[in-house]
Amino acid sequence: MKVVVDAGIIFSSLLSNSAEQRKILFNKEYKFYSPNFVFLEIFKHKEKILKYTKTSEKRF
């Protein structure tokens, strides 16, 4: 299934305490599409995301 996602959905999934949201983003049954600027925004806020989620940089 093809799905278009915006920055809000991606940030929400990354920062959520719900593992279910993250599972959906990494589910291979879906093909996600998003504008390139979303990836720029994610990397712009990378340090905050790593700090808040306590995720390693390698896993990020």
C-alpha positions as CSV (number, residue, x, y, z in Angstrom):
1,M,0.0,0.0,0.0
2,K,1.3,3.5,-0.8
3,V,1.0,6.1,1.9
4,V,1.9,9.8,1.9
5,V,3.2,11.1,5.3
6,D,4.1,14.5,6.4
7,A,6.6,15.7,9.0
8,G,4.1,15.7,11.8
9,I,3.4,12.1,11.4
10,I,7.0,11.1,11.3
11,F,8.0,13.2,14.3
12,S,5.0,12.0,16.2
13,S,6.0,8.4,15.5
14,L,9.6,8.9,16.4
15,L,8.8,10.7,19.7
16,S,5.9,8.6,20.7
17,N,6.1,6.2,23.6
18,S,3.9,3.9,21.5
19,A,5.9,1.2,19.8
20,E,2.9,0.5,17.5
21,Q,3.4,3.8,15.7
22,R,7.0,3.0,15.0
23,K,6.1,-0.5,13.8
24,I,3.8,0.9,11.2
25,L,6.5,3.2,9.9
26,F,8.9,0.3,9.5
27,N,6.3,-2.2,8.1
28,K,7.5,-3.4,4.7
29,E,3.9,-3.9,3.6
30,Y,3.6,-0.1,3.2
31,K,5.5,2.2,0.8
32,F,5.8,5.6,2.4
33,Y,6.2,8.8,0.4
34,S,7.2,12.2,1.8
35,P,8.7,15.4,0.6
36,N,12.5,15.7,0.8
37,F,12.3,18.6,3.2
38,V,10.9,16.2,5.8
39,F,14.3,14.4,6.0
40,L,16.1,17.8,6.3
41,E,13.8,18.6,9.2
42,I,14.5,15.3,10.9
43,F,18.3,15.8,10.7
44,K,17.9,19.4,11.7
45,H,16.4,18.2,15.0
46,K,18.4,15.0,15.3
47,E,20.1,15.9,18.6
48,K,16.8,16.7,20.3
49,I,15.2,13.5,18.9
50,L,18.2,11.4,20.2
51,K,18.0,13.1,23.6
52,Y,14.3,12.7,24.0
53,T,14.0,9.1,22.7
54,K,17.3,7.9,24.3
55,T,18.1,6.3,21.0
56,S,21.7,5.7,19.8
57,E,23.0,7.6,16.9
58,K,23.7,4.4,15.1
59,R,20.1,3.3,15.4
60,F,18.8,6.7,14.4
